[in-house]
Amino acid sequence: MNPILMEDHSQAYFAWKQAGFRGQWCWHVDAHLDIGRDGLDAQTLDRLRDCRVWTAELSGNAYVPWGGLNCGNYLYAAIQHGMVGRLTWVIPPDLPQGALLSWGRAHLNGWLDLTLQESDGLHDAGGYLQGTLLGIPFQLGTAEALPFPDQAVLLDIDLDYYLDARGQVWRQPPGPLPESLCTTVAYSVLGGYTPTHHRSLAACWTQDWQQGYQANSLDQAAQHIRWRQFEAGLNCLQHDRSPNAEYLRGTCQHHLCRYEEALATWQRLMPEVPPQGQAYLSGLASELLSTHLHQPAQALQFAQQGLRIQEDYRLHYAAAVALERLEQPRQATQMLRRALRQAEDLVISQKMRHLLARLYRKQGKDGLAQIELALLRQQGYSSGAGSSVR
């Protein structure tokens, strides 16, 4: 089968669906895992299940994390819909920071909010990680460290794999690749993952690599954000007031510690995005107000605003944090228990239980606090566990 070239990596989902693949091993060669949940609520997933071609109604874009299927979540949909039954993530060698296992657990938890079982089961198998993810076998490592597949796979390649963190080519394609049932290759210039001139990396798969999407100012801004050049990102967005640009603008302002400006940008954006986006932005605003601006009353308002749109344990947790800072431990406890009902088996539940123990103590309920702390000790909890890279 000839390689399938695409601008947006989420098109791989439809390529596999149209080919009728079920339960296949996916060899994902990419600088990003593309397995996020944001944008794919249960209703969207159900509607997407019967969709065989791209539709604007069910798809988001490469700039924001909400809106439907996008380049950051299509693997989640492919696993949920049974096309992918085993996943290997082939990473660039410069991606891990520090020890592979601790980095892998934190990084994966940022994509998915891992279950406790997934996190505990992830282990170093000799230079690469192995475990389960979303109920399927999972591996993570460099091409040199991973054992080569003994069968043909869905070979899923993003050109940004061949670029380092500064956008420089560290390896020319294709590199060591296994036998393929279907090869999908994403340029990913759209979204700022690959600079336009590096479309040439696809030359080994197609002679038509020059034809296609060319980066605009939005892509350039997104690229600067990935390179942590936030002032340069803002400069690219000067004349763009589209919703995508506003989201990126707020992201730059946040990373530059211009928190009041970021908050104002996200507030201005909220009426222009769909409900999923409003809930997501409400969570960002609540965290910013609690952590950086120290305004818990406003943080609570934003968390409650998000909860009126959708039930989400992250929003319940944000509301509980704000309520504690408002010296309302009983109300914070009630909110936190709602969060735990949704997230009891997730790594993030450990942070919730740690807060819950503190809240019980504030109410003079030392026995209940000890129960929560004992449970955390059994799980090997430390205060840094459950942190998210999102």
N, C-alpha and C positions, 0 to 999 in steps of 0.2 A: 504494500500500500504506500502511495506517495505521501510525503509529509504534508500536513495541513498547516498552512501558515495563517496567522491571525493577528490582528492588532491588539485586541483585548483578550486576556487569557481566559476569561470566563466562557469564551466560545468553545473551549475544550469540552465543557459540560454537554453542549448540544452535539458536538462531533461524536462523543461516546454514545450518547443516547440514540442518535440516528443510526449508528452502526450496530446497535443492539447489544452492546457489551453488558455483561452481568458478572459481578463478583471478581473482577480482574485485579491483578497486581498493578498498581500505579507506581512508576519510578519517576518521582517529581523532582526535576532538576531546576532549582530555582533559588534565588536569594530570599524568598518569602514562602511561607507554608501555605497561604491562601485557604485557610481552614476556619476563618472566623465565623461566628454565629450572627453578628450584628447585621441587620438588614433582612434576615431570613426568619421571621416568626412562623409559627405553626401554620397560619392561614396562607402565607406566601408559599411555604414549602408544599402545601397540599395543592395549590393551584399550579405550581411549577411542575409537579409530578407528571401532569398530562400534557405539558407544553414541549413541543419538539423543536421549535425554532425561537430565536430571540424575539422578545416583544418588549416594547418600552414600558408597558404596564407592570411587568414583573421584574424589570432590571433596573439596577442603579447605575452608578458610574465609578470611574477610577479615582475620584477626588474626595468623596464623602463615604462614610461607613454605613449609611442607611439606604433604603430605597429598593431593595430586592437583590437579585443575583448580581455579583460584581467580581472583579478580579481578585478580591481578597477573601471571598467566601464560597467560591464555586466548588471547591473540594468537599466542603461540608455537605453541600446539596448532593454531590455525586455519591458520597458515602451513604447519606440518609436514603437515597433512592436506589441503592443497591448496585450501582455501576462499578464502584471501587470496593473491593473486599480485602485489600491488603495495601499498605502504603509505605513507601520508602521515600524519605526526604533527603535528597542529595544536596548538601550545603557547600557554599564556597568556603575555603579554608580560613578566611579572615573573619567569618561571622561570629563564632563563639567567643565570648569574653570570659576568661578564667576556665576553671575546671568544667569539662564537657557536661558531666551529669548535673551539677548544680545550675549551670547556665541553661541546659536543656529543659529542666523542670520549670524554671522561672519563665523562660521564653514561651514554652508551650502553654503555660498557665495564662500568659498574656493573650494568647490567641483564643483560648477556649474556656477558661476557668475549669481546670482539670478536676476530675473526681479524685478523692483520696486514694482510691484503688489504683487509678491510672498513674498518679504521681509516685506512689510507693512501688509500683510494679516496674517503673522505668529503671533500667539498670545499664551499666557499662558492660558491653559484651566483648570488650577487647578493642577499644579505640573507636567504637560507635555505640549508639544507644539503641536499646531494644525494649519493647513493651507492647501495650495495646493503647489504642486511641479510638474513641467512639465505637468500641466493641470489635475493632478489627486489628490484626497484627500490624505493628508499626516499627520502623527503623529510622534512625537519623544519624548521618555522618557524612564525611567527605567521600568522594568517589574512590579514593585510594584505600580508605579504611573499610568500606562496606563490602560484604561478600557479594560476589556477582550473582545475579539471578540465574537459576537453572531452568528458566522457562521464559517464553516471550512475555513482554509486559506492555502496558500502556505507557509509552515514553512521552513524558509531558515536560517540555523544556521552555524556560523563559530566558530570553537573551540577557537579562540582567544578572543571571548566574555567572556570566563570564566577566562581569565588572566588579571591581573592588568597591569599598565604601566611598572612594573619591571619584568613582566613575571611570577608572582606568582599567583597560583590559589586562587581566592577570593570566588568562588562558585563551587560546584560539579554539573555536569549536571544530569538531564536535567533542573531542576528548573520549575517554573510555565510556562507551554506552552499550547497554545490553540489546539483545534481539527484541524487535518491536512488533507488536500486533497492530499498533497505530501510533504514529508520531505526530504530536501537536507541538508547534513552535510559535511562541508569542513574541512579537516585537517589543511590546510594552513601552513604546514611545508615548502613547496615550497614557496620561497619569504621571509622567515624569520619571519612570523607572529606568528607561534607556534613552540616552541622548540621541537625537536624530541621526547624527553621523555614524553611530554604532549600529544602525540598521544593517550595515555591511557584515555584521557577525552572522547574518542568516545566509551568506553567500554559498555556504556548503550545502544548503537545502534548496535554494531557489536562485535563479538568475534575475528575478524581478524584484530584488530586495530594495531597489531605489524607489520603486513605485509604492505609494501608500501614504499613510498619515505622517505629517510633519509637525513637530512640536510647536505649540503656541505659548503665549506668556503664562497661561495657567499651568501648563506642563513644566515650564521652566521654574515657576514658583514652587511647585511640588517637588521638583528635583532639588532645589536649594534647601528645602525643608529636610529632605533625606540626608543631605550633606551637612545639615546643621548650620547652614548659612542663612539665618533668619532675617537679617536686615536685607540681604539680597533678595530673599523671597518677597518681602514687603515691597521692594522696588518694582518687582515684576507685576505686582497686583495694583499699582497706583491707579490705573484708569479702569479697573474692572470691578463692578459692583454686583456681579452675578452671585447667586447663592453659593456656588462652588468656590468662588474667589473669597467670599466673606468667611466661609469656614476655614480656608487656608490662612486668611489674614488673622483670624482669631487665634489659630494655632501658632503662628509666628509671634504674635504679641504675647501669648502665654509663655512661650519658651524664652522670650526676652524679658520676662518678669514684669511686663507691662499689664498687670492683672486687671486694673480698672478698664483699660482699653479693650482687652480680650472679652471681658464681661459685656461691655457695651456692644461690641461687634456681634457676639452670639445672641444677645437679646434682640438686636436689630434683625438678625437672620431668622429667628424662630417663626414669625408669621409667614415666612416665604417657603417653608419646607413642609413636607408631609408629616403626619402625626408621629411616625417612627423617628424622624429627624428631630422633632420637637422634644420627644422624650429623651433622646440621646443628648441633646444640647442642655436640657434641664439637669441631667446628671453631671455634665461637665461644669455647669455654672454652680451647682450645689457644692461640688468638691472644691472648686476654686474659692468660693466664699468661705467655706469652712477652714481650708488649709492655709490659704494665703492672705485673704482679706479679713479673716477673723470676724465675720458677720454671721453668726449662726442663725439668727432669725430669718435673714434673707435666704440662707442656705436651705433652711427648712421649707420655705415657700417654694423654692425651685424643685426640691425633691418631691413635695406634694403635688406640684404642677405636673411633673413627669408621671407620678403614680395615677393621676386622673386619666392619663392617656393609656398607660399599660402597666400591668403588674410586673415588677422586675425587682429581684432581690437586691440588685445593686442600688436601686433607688430607695428601697426600704432601709438598707444599711446606711446610706447617706443621710436619710432622715433621722435615724437613730443617733448617729454621730452629732448631728446638729442639736437634737433634743438633749443629749447629755451635756453639751456645752451651754445649753440654756438652763441647766440645773433642773431638768425634768426627768429624773431617772425612771420613774414608773412608766411614763409615756414612751421613753426610749426603749425600755424593756419590751413593751408590747409591740413596738415597731420591729425590734430585732427578732422577736420570736416569729413574726410573720416572714421575715427574710429567711430565717432558718428552716421554715417549713418548705421553702422552695429550693434551698441550697444545702440541705443537711449533709449530702454526700460529697460536696465539693470542697476543694482545698480552702476556698475563701471562707467556709464555715468556721475554720479555726480562728480567724481574725474576729468573726462574729461572736464566737463563744468566749474569747478572751475579753471582749468588750462586755459581754453579758455578765461574766463573773464580776467585773468591776462595778457594773450597775447594781447587781444583787448586794454587793458589799455596801454601796452607798445607801441602800434601803434597809440595812441591818439584817440581811438574809444571808448570813455567812455560810449556813449549811448548803444552800443552793449554789453559792459561789464555789464552795469546795467541790461539789459534784462536777461543775463545769471544768474546773481546773484539773481534776483527776482524769476526766475524759481526755483533756488536751495532753496530759502527760502520757497517757496510753498511746496517743497518736504521734508522740514525739514532736510536739509543737514547739517552735521557737518564735520569738516576736517578729522575725522577718518572714515567716512562712506566709504563703498566700498572696504575696505582692504581685501586682499585675504590671506588665510592660505595655499595656495598651495606652 
